[in-house]
Amino acid sequence: MTGSSEPATPVSEPQGRVPDFFIVGHAKCGTTALYETLRRHPQIYMPSRKEPQFFARNQPAVGGEPASRFEQTGRHPESLDEYLSLFLAARPDQHVGEASTFYLWSQVAPGRIAAAQPAARIVAILREPASFLHSLHLQMVQNHVETERSLRKAIALEDVRRQGERIPRHAYWPQALMYTERVRYVEQLRRYHAVFPKEQVLVLIYDDFKRDNDQTVKRVLGFLGVDETVPLELVSANPTVAVRSLRVQTAVRVVRQGRDPVSRALKGAVIALTSSRLRRDVLHPMRRRVLYGAPPPPDEAFMLELRRRFKGEVMALSEYLDRDLVSLWGYDGVG
């Protein structure tokens, strides 16, 4: 096995209700849509805060400084009690879950989750590597985590960034910039299979979810042990977009956060002069139209380079899952 899971030692002794299931699989693979759909089921409780990332955090050391700047996760420490408070509103008869995309590629999350909740159900979602990284990179730029707008250049920076250099200011978890490490699918799944029985881990393929939302959701509901016949609104969420201008996006972000006197004054003026409904129905959609546009087509030459690079991983995953993903993802024609 490549890589290793942290020994199954809980972060601390749980004092409340730990989730019954976890959606762990990557961003831009349908995780938000699945989360939004499942939380509409009356037998399921998922908090409004998506992606707590609690079991993947490397908490800052004493004094507030991270033990390693490169590995730091989370802008501030979070206690177990704070994490468990997310689920206090759940009824006793509900299945409790959460969705954190860092859990799949975190080396420590599987062992920590297993220690806190040995009976947990794990749902992972995987996507064809090249299209996944293309969408992920656009998301990182949109979230202000990435400043390099070329995926080719961003991947070329991995070695430099691994040394703690050329890391964007808002990359609160610099390890997230290691794009190619996200595609170690077999290694990631093995970490979960090392600490959970096979029947507690469900692996979904993004193509199946995109092609037939209804059947995929029913499969998940059956896996979780809740009523599969409950009609649910199938939600489309977190579409891939492109940032029109990083400079304009930064300026808007500064005003929205209100961290200095000028931005606080501007933010206060907007709030004072507009209603919450106007901001929700008019200003926020207008802001999105100004800041974001349709995603650019991928660089097909570079997409082919990535497919050649990841063909071995796709072949290994096909064997691991006993499913022909080489043909499904078009890798049979990649030399």
C-alpha positions, -999 to 999 in steps of 0.1 A, spaced: 0 0 0 12 35 -9 9 61 18 -3 54 53 -32 63 76 -26 78 110 -31 53 137 -67 50 148 -64 74 177 -93 99 183 -86 136 182 -101 135 217 -127 114 234 -161 123 218 -185 139 242 -214 142 218 -229 127 187 -204 121 160 -218 118 125 -231 85 112 -218 91 77 -193 112 58 -192 124 21 -155 125 16 -150 126 -22 -134 153 -41 -145 188 -48 -160 194 -83 -172 158 -84 -209 163 -74 -203 164 -36 -222 197 -31 -251 185 -52 -253 153 -32 -250 171 1 -278 196 -8 -300 167 -20 -295 144 10 -301 172 36 -337 174 22 -344 139 33 -365 139 65 -345 110 80 -312 128 74 -296 157 92 -267 176 77 -257 210 90 -259 241 69 -222 245 72 -207 223 45 -171 211 48 -162 214 85 -129 195 76 -125 188 113 -109 153 110 -84 166 84 -72 196 104 -36 201 116 -43 224 146 -19 253 152 8 246 178 10 264 212 12 302 207 -10 301 176 17 293 151 13 263 128 37 234 133 43 236 96 32 265 74 28 242 43 6 216 61 -15 241 80 -52 235 77 -79 258 89 -77 295 97 -83 289 134 -83 260 158 -116 241 164 -124 221 194 -143 188 193 -171 204 212 -173 232 186 -174 205 158 -201 184 176 -222 215 181 -229 215 144 -252 184 149 -271 195 180 -303 202 161 -305 166 148 -334 145 161 -325 112 177 -342 93 149 -322 110 121 -290 98 104 -264 125 109 -239 133 82 -214 159 70 -195 165 37 -158 175 37 -139 172 4 -105 173 21 -112 140 39 -105 118 8 -70 130 2 -61 137 38 -37 110 51 -50 115 87 -87 118 83 -96 81 77 -80 69 110 -94 98 130 -129 92 116 -127 55 123 -115 62 159 -144 86 166 -171 66 147 -161 30 138 -196 24 123 -194 54 100 -206 50 64 -182 66 39 -193 80 5 -165 88 -20 -170 103 -54 -143 101 -81 -140 119 -115 -119 115 -146 -85 131 -136 -79 157 -163 -114 172 -163 -114 170 -125 -82 191 -122 -94 215 -148 -126 222 -128 -108 221 -95 -83 247 -106 -111 271 -118 -128 266 -84 -95 274 -65 -91 306 -86 -128 316 -79 -122 310 -41 -91 332 -41 -70 303 -30 -51 302 -63 -37 332 -81 -21 314 -111 -48 313 -138 -31 287 -160 -35 251 -148 -3 241 -166 17 268 -147 -1 260 -114 9 223 -117 44 233 -127 46 253 -94 40 222 -72 76 215 -64 83 252 -56 52 255 -34 60 222 -16 91 241 -3 68 269 10 74 294 -18 50 311 -43 20 303 -20 -9 327 -25 -18 349 4 -52 333 10 -42 297 6 -49 288 42 -41 251 34 -11 253 9 -12 215 5 -45 220 -14 -24 235 -42 -8 201 -49 -32 193 -77 -17 161 -89 -17 146 -55 -55 147 -56 -55 120 -82 -39 92 -62 -73 75 -61 -63 40 -52 -40 52 -24 -69 73 -10 -94 45 -11 -70 21 5 -66 44 35 -104 41 41 -105 3 34 -77 -1 59 -98 12 88 -134 4 76 -150 -28 64 -157 -28 26 -194 -27 32 -191 6 50 -174 24 20 -194 34 -11 -174 46 -41 -194 66 -67 -183 76 -102 -191 112 -111 -202 102 -146 -230 79 -131 -242 107 -108 -242 132 -137 -260 108 -161 -286 96 -136 -289 117 -104 -321 99 -93 -306 64 -93 -274 74 -78 -292 92 -49 -314 61 -43 -282 40 -42 -268 63 -15 -300 63 5 -300 25 5 -264 25 16 -273 48 45 -303 27 55 -330 54 50 -362 53 30 -353 53 -7 -389 61 -18 -390 96 -3 -392 121 -33 -363 145 -32 -355 176 -52 -323 168 -71 -301 199 -67 -276 212 -92 -250 231 -72 -215 247 -73 -213 251 -111 -178 256 -126 -172 293 -136 -143 315 -145 -132 347 -127 -134 376 -151 -109 398 -132 -88 388 -102 -83 425 -94 -120 433 -93 -128 401 -74 -102 410 -48 -117 445 -44 -152 431 -39 -138 405 -14 -122 432 6 -154 452 9 -175 421 17 -151 411 45 -149 447 59 -115 442 76 -103 478 74 -121 512 81 -128 520 45 -141 486 35 -162 485 67 -177 519 59 -186 508 23 -201 475 36 -221 494 62 -234 518 36 -246 490 13 -264 473 42 -279 506 54 -292 516 19 -305 482 8 -329 455 22 -318 419 27 -342 409 -1 -328 434 -25 -293 422 -17 -303 385 -21 -325 389 -52 -306 417 -71 -272 426 -58 -258 392 -52 -268 378 -86 -255 410 -102 -222 406 -84 -219 370 -97 -226 382 -133 -199 409 -130 -173 387 -114 -178 354 -131 -184 341 -166 -186 308 -185 -156 286 -179 -130 287 -207 -125 255 -227 -97 234 -214 -63 234 -231 -67 201 -250 -30 196 -255 -24 198 -218 -55 177 -211 -39 150 -232 -6 154 -213 -25 149 -180 -43 118 -193 -10 103 -204 4 111 -169 -26 95 -151 -33 66 -173 -15 42 -149 -37 55 -120 -68 50 -140 -58 14 -149 -50 7 -113 -83 22 -102 -102 1 -128 -86 -31 -113 -92 -19 -77 -129 -13 -83 -133 -41 -108 -148 -16 -133 -136 -6 -167 -129 31 -162 -102 31 -189 -129 29 -215 -155 50 -196 -130 79 -193 -115 75 -228 -81 63 -217 -81 33 -240 -71 57 -268 -44 74 -248 -9 63 -258 
